């Protein structure tokens, strides 16, 4: 298993701490706690006097986070769960308001580098791609084996922004009539063969297909905007929310949701009666997205895709 001896580098730690302003007694909800790097930084920055609730869908990552964060005892609560249901977790813990929220939406390096998880086309492994392997759900191999051509095309187009989505869907349908796709390298080789050298740019041609399948398997985009809004409403006045995204689809949702919460909603003449005006909820301190610095990217190349957006509760 890759987690043993794995060196975890949480992205944009300095920028996240600046955005979230840790301090004594302040409570962080990390909806995607992963291996616990950001929570560790939060606790250290608050001299161990902060508090944190961390959620994650990946049970194996939480096991590592529990060991990593054990020194802070009951000040850190870790829960196996989905950030989209964070409200239920907070209700169960008797927490009404919080001081900070972090959603780091990226795929963890520990997941990407573990061949058993099937996230990477660089390693031979099963086409799984589930964040939570303890729950029933379709693996990537099942989608590739049973989805129709239009369904595959929509997945590649909508979740991978792949211009050759229709062509790739047909290639996969043709291939599975002869043999089922079961491994990451089989799929990657099929995609590369279908797109050909003329389609290859700076990234591997399999990148968008793997991203699309991962999003489809885990239903990653559904409910993201609502979760950002719900968690923002949990913030106490002056509380802060930060969202780190790694591709344009989730970044667009984060950007539009935060901007809408900052702008509020004024009543329109043709609004139905049930539509109520919305007072501005957040102040966006940084209008433009914050990127990782060159030094961090040099030390951790995967940080080059990170995009940080944040706001403060009014």
N, C-alpha and C positions, 0 to 999 in steps of 0.2 A: 504494500500500500504506500502511495506517495507521501502521505501525511507524516510518516515516521521520519524524523530528521529534516522535515521540510522547513525552509527558511521563509517566514511570512513577511512580506513587505506591504503593509496597507498603503494605499495611494493617497497622496496629497494630505498627509497628516498635518503639516504646518498650516495649510490653508483651511482644513476642516476645523482645527482648534481655534483659529482666528475667527471663523464664521460662527462657531457654536459657543465660544466664551465659557469654558468650564470654570467651575468654582466650588467652593465649599457648600455642600448641601444641595447642589444643583443636580437634577435628575435628567439623564439622557435615555431616550428610547432609540436603540439601534435596531432597525427593522431587518437588517441583513448582516448580522454580527459576524458570520463566517468564523474565522479562527481567532477573532477577538482583538485584532490589532488596534482598531480605532477606540474600542472601549478601554483597552490598556492605556493608550495615550491620554484619554479623557481622565482616567483615574489618577494617573501620574501627574497630569497638569493641575489637578485639584488636590494634590498632596494626600491622595487616598481618602479625601473627605467628600468626594462626589458620590453619586449613586448612578446605577445603570440597570436598565432592563434590555436584554438582547434577545431577538428572535432570529431563527433561521430554519429553513426547510431541510437543510442538510444535517442529518443527525450525526454523521461522522465528524463533520466540522465542529459541531457543538461539543463533542467529547474533548477535542483539542482545546477549544475555548475555555471549557470548565477547568482544565488543568492550568492553563495559562493565567486565568483570572482568579484562581482559588485564594490567593493571598488577601483579597478584599472581602472574602467571606460573604455575609448576607447583604453587603452593600451592592453586590452584583447578582442579578437574577437572570438566568438564562432559560429560555423556553423554546421547545421544538414547535415551530409554527410558522405561519405565513404572515408577513407584515400587513397584508390586506385584512387580517383579522386581529390586528393589534389592539383595537378597541375592546374586543372581548377579553383579551389577556389582561389589559389594564383594569377593566371592570372586576375581573376575578381577583386581581391583586389589591383592589380597593384604592386605585390611583385615579384621581379625578383630573389633575392638571400636571403638566410636565414642563421642563425648562428647555429641552432641546430634543430634536429629532434628526437622525441620520438615516438616509437610505443610500447605500452603496450598491448600485444595481448591476455591477459588473460580475462576470463569471470569474470565480476565484482561480488563482494560479494552481492551487492544490487540486482543484477539479479538472482544470485543463490538462494538467500534467499526469493525471492518473489514467492510464490506458483502460482500466476497467469501467470508467465512467462513460467513455465513448464520445466525449466532447470535441476531441481534437483529431484532425485529419493527419497529424504528424506522427501519431502512434497507432499501432495495430490494436484494435479493441472492439468489443461488441457495440452495435449501434443502439445504445441505451439513451443517454442524455437526460435522464430524470434527475432533478435536484433532490427529490425525496424518494429514495428507493424503497422506503417502508410503506408507501401508499400504492394502491392499485392504480394503474394508468398506462396509457399507451407509450411504449418505447418508440424511438425513432424508426427502428426496423419494422415495426408494425404499421406505422404510417406509410412507409415506403412500399410495404407489401399489399396494403388494402385500399389506400386512398385512390380516388379516380384521377384521371388526367387533369380535369378542371380544378380539383381540390389541390393537387400537387402544384399546379401552376399558381394558384392563389397564394399558397404558402410561400413559395419561392419569390413571388412578386411582392407580396404585402409585407412579409417579415424579413426578407433578404434583400429587397430592392434590386432583384436580379433581372436584368433586361432580357436575358435568354430563358426566362421562366417557362414559356410554352415549350421550347425545344427540349429543355431538360426534363420536363414532365413526360414528354413523348419517349425520350431515351430510356427513362426509368421504367415506364410501362412496357416497352419492348424488351428490356433486359429481364424483367421479372417473369416474363412468359417462359424464359429459359431457366432462370436460376434466381432464387431470392437473395437480396442483398442482406448480409449479416454482419459485415465488419466495416470499420471506418475507412480502412485503406481501399476496400472494394468500391465504396461509394466515391471516395475522392478520385480514384483512378478513372471511374466512369465519367465523372463530371469533367475532369481535365481532358479526357479523350473527346468528349462531346463538344467542348468549347474550342479546343484547338489553340495553337500558339497565337493566332491573331487576336484572340480574346483576352490574352493574358496581360495584365498590367503590373502594377506594383504589388498587388496582393495575389495570393494563390487563388486560382479560379474556384476552388472548393469552399472558400471562406464564407461567401454569402449563403450557400446552400446549408452549410453546417449551422450558421447563425439562425437561419429560418427554421430549420428543424428543431433546434433547441428551444426557440421561442414558442413554437407550436406545441411541443411536448409538455412544456411547463406553463403554458398559457400566461406568458410573462407580462404582456401588455394590458391584458384585461384587468380593470380595476385599479391601475396605477394612479391615474389622476384622482380618482375618488379617495384612494388611500392617502395621497398627499394632502387633500383637502381635509379629510377626517382628522389626521394627525395634527395639521395646522390648527384646527379648532380646539384641540386638546392643550395647546400651548398656553401657558400663563402669559399675561402682558409682559412684553420684553423677551419672551421665549423665542428660540430660533430653530429654523428648519433648514437642513442642507441636503441636497440630492446630487449624487455622483452618477453620471450615466456614461456609457461607453459606445453607444451607437446612436444614429440620428433619430431612430424611431422613439426610443425611450426619452431621449433628450428633448424631442419636440413636445412630448406629453408633459414632461416636467416644466419646460419653459412656459408653455401655454397655460398650465394650471396655476403656476406661481404668479404669472402676470394677471390672470383673471382674478385671483384672490387679492392681488394688490390693487386692482382697478375697481373691484366691486361691480355691481350691476344696477344700473338705473332703470326704473320702470319705463316701458315703451307703450305707446298708445294702443298697439294691437296685442299686448300681452293678455293671456287668459287670466282669470281672477286668481288662480292658485299660484301664479308666479309672483313671488315677493321680491322687493328690492334687496340687494345684498350690499351691506356696508363694506368698504375696504377692510380686509383682514390683516394683510401683511404690508410691510415696507420692504421693498427690494433694495438692498444696500449696494449691490453691484449689478448694474443694468446689463453689462456684457458678461458672457460666460467666463469663468476662471479656468485656466488650463494649468497643467503640471509644468513645473520649471524644467529647464534644460538639464540641470544637474540630476534631478530625479529621473528624467527620461533616460539619461545615460546609464544610471544605475539600475533602472527597472524599465526596460523598453515598453512593457505593456501599459505603462502610465501615459503613453503618448496619446491614447484615445480618450483619456478621462476628461470629463466636463463637469465642473462644479457650479451649481446654482443655489442661492440661499436667500432667506428673508427673515425678517423679525416681526413677531406678532405685535400688533398695535394695542 
